[in-house]
Amino acid sequence: MSTYTTLQKGAACMNCRRRKIRCDGQKPKCSSCQWEEDCEYKDTRASTQLHSLEDHISVLEARIHELESEFRSNASNAPPSNVQLSAPGIEYIPPILSNMLMHNFIHKSCSIGFFLHKIRFKNSVLNFGGETPTSALLNTSYLWGMHLSSSANPPEQEAILLSRALQSSTHALSENHPQKIIQCIQSKVLLATYFYRANRTVEGRYHATAAASLVLSSGMHKIRTSSHDVSRYHIAAFLNPLAPPSDAIEEGERINAFWTVLTLDAFWNTINGIPSSIPYTSPMARVDVPWPRMLEEYARTPFDPQFRSSHTIERFLSGVPDSNNSPRAIFAKAAILFERATFIGLELKNNRASQQSQASFSSLDTLIQRFIPSILPLDRTSETPLNYQLCMHSLAHAADIQLHISFTSQSTTSRTRVLRAAKAIADLIVTWSHVPEMEFVDPMLAVLWAMTCKIFIDESVRLQAMGSLLYARNEVRASCERVMAAMEGQPFPLMKHQLVLVRRAFANTAYS
């Protein structure tokens, strides 16, 4: 008679879990699978990371419920509305309105985290080819189409579309759709960006964390991995494994999905003082997927079937050159440098005597100085939207600021680097912020422009304390005012909030 040991929850082999029978966890074969092939066990390290993300999502959900309760309580005193919301799903929208909303959305989608193929998506919406998108993605696209409309729309209409997008997003993974996972990720990215832009950080972080959980659980960080145990890894570790892509474009969408989520998550988590939900510096979430490209590039020059990739981020951070200079890859690299610079700078500040921290600081400093000049200048004739290029450049310079900001009072070198980076961002703003293509900008720029203003404000205070010439102080003041003027031209909630903080700090300085 077999003696079964007590296993921890989730430690049974995959076959016993599927058959719902007892398992003793023996390897290579448990007692219940003696006539089967070797047992496969779930990768508990990857599972632990996913559970950690799920716990974080639960905490954020609880906070969102609190905010919604407060909103309903406040709304109960408001005049009744004659608009009634129906069940989740795709509500009827007149064709003229739906076409207008979709046009608004697709035209500016690159700057709000849209990573799917635009033409294929548009054709599927118009029933020209492919399966109609999930209700979650359609409703979220309509929401953004309304939000990006140049005409004034009643707030109630956008509120209705937001409610529909949230309801359908909740049920996205239960839809019977072959692309439900990647389209759910896309809808989560769009909702996260929407809430960050609206200065609703908790809800933004909730949807970004959900997207991070999905890209990890579907194994997108292991696309094209060179790991020898990749097939076993996929079966054992991924909760939402994807079918093989149908062509190069579909594979490209998945690659771009991963990097879009990592960029979004790394930036906003860094701003809020917490590590990325995708722990790319740890072995259990090692990123092997190739750097992203523009989707057209996947069709023009598809990967060789035998091409494999590994240690993508580790190789970049260690200074190993690569040939991918696609704008999407540059943007992802800039976000990684921004996140690494923030935390490595703080590590050295808290432990100046640490040789390891000093080495990490020096290595990253060298990489940033080599990276920034390698980025092509902004180009209005490029296929890449100008506002996307502006954010990409600004983020790279902001990484330089984050690495050195803690040492400006003790180091002339750090002070010079920070000022040079802030002036580079200000020059980009002066040159490009007024052009028509900048009607809409990535909400990241609200934070980056406010950061730039703070550099100038701090420098004006320092110059006055040093008794510097009035000309030098006026020059710094003018730089700050130019950035604030650009912020005034982008009156979305997060930008307005950041501008209020900047103006307050500006007014509180003796120089003002």
VENVEN-V169996 format. One line per field, one symbol per residue. ss: DSSP state (~ for helix, > for strand, _ for the rest). psi: psi as a letter, one per 40 degrees, with the letter a starting at -180 (. if undefined). burial: I if it has 16 or more other C-alpha atoms within 10 Angstrom, else O. Layout:
BEGIN
ss = ???
psi = ???
burial = ???
END
This chain:
BEGIN
ss = ____________>~~~~~~___________~~~_______>__~~~~~~~~~~~~~~~~~~~~~~~~~~~~~~~~___________________~~~~~~~~~~~~~_~~~~_____~~~~~~~~_________~~~~~~~~~~~~~_______~~~~~~~~~~~~~~~~_~~~_____~~~~~~~~~~~~~~~~~~___~~~~~~~~~~~~~~~~~__~~~__>____~~~~~~~~__________~~~~~~~~~~~~~~~~~~~~~~~~___________~~~_________~~~~~~________>__~~~~~~_________~~~~~~~~~~~~~~~~~~~~~~~~____~~~~~~~~~~~~~~~~~~~~___________~~~~~~~~~~~~~~~~~~~~~~____~~~~~~~~~~~~~~~~~~~~~___~~~~____~~~~~~~~~~~~~~~~~~~~~~____~~~~~~~~~~~~~~~~~~~____~~~~~~~~~~~~~~~~____
psi = hihhihiiheeiidddddefiiheeiiehidefdeiiiihihhdddddddddddddddddddddddddddddddddeiiiiehhhaiiahihhhdddddddddddddeddeefheihddddddddefeiiihiidddddddddddddeheihihddddddddddddddddedeeighdfddddddddddddddddddefgdddddddddddddddddefdeehfiehdfddddddddhdgiiiiidaddddddddddddddddddddddddefiiieggeeidefhheiiiiiiddddddgiihdehiiifddddddeehiiehfidddddddddddddddddddddddegdehddddddddddddddddddeehiihhdeidhiddddddddddddddddddedeededhddddddddddddddddddddedeideedhiheddddddddddddddddddddddefiidddddddddddddddddddegfidddddddddddddddeidd.
burial = OOOOOOOOOOIIIIIIOOOOOIIIIOOOIIOIIOOOOOIIIIIOOIIOIIOOIOOIIOOIIOOIOOOOOOOOOOOOOOOOOOOOOOOIIIOOOOOOOIIOIIIIIIOIIIIIIIIIOOOOIIOOIOOOOOOIIIIIIIIIIIIIIIIIOOOOOOOOOIOOIIIIIIIIIOOIIOOOOOOIIIIIIIIIIIIIIIIIIIIIIIIIIIIIIIIIIIIIIIIIIIIIIIOOOOOOIIIIIIIOIIOOOOOIIIIIIIIIIIIIIIIIIIIIIIOOOOIIIIOIOOOOIIIIIIIIIIIOOIOOOOOOOOOOIIIIIIOOIOIOOOOOIIIIIIIIIIIIIIIIIIIIIIIIIOOOOOOOIIOIIOOIIOIIOOIIOOIOOIOOOOOIIIIIIIIIIIIIIIIIIIIIIIIIOOOOOIIOIIIOIIIIIIOIIOOIIOOOOIOIIIIIIIIIIIIIIIIIIOIIIOIIOOOOOOOOIOOIIOIIIIIIOIIOOIOIIIIIIIIOOIOOOIOOOOIO
END
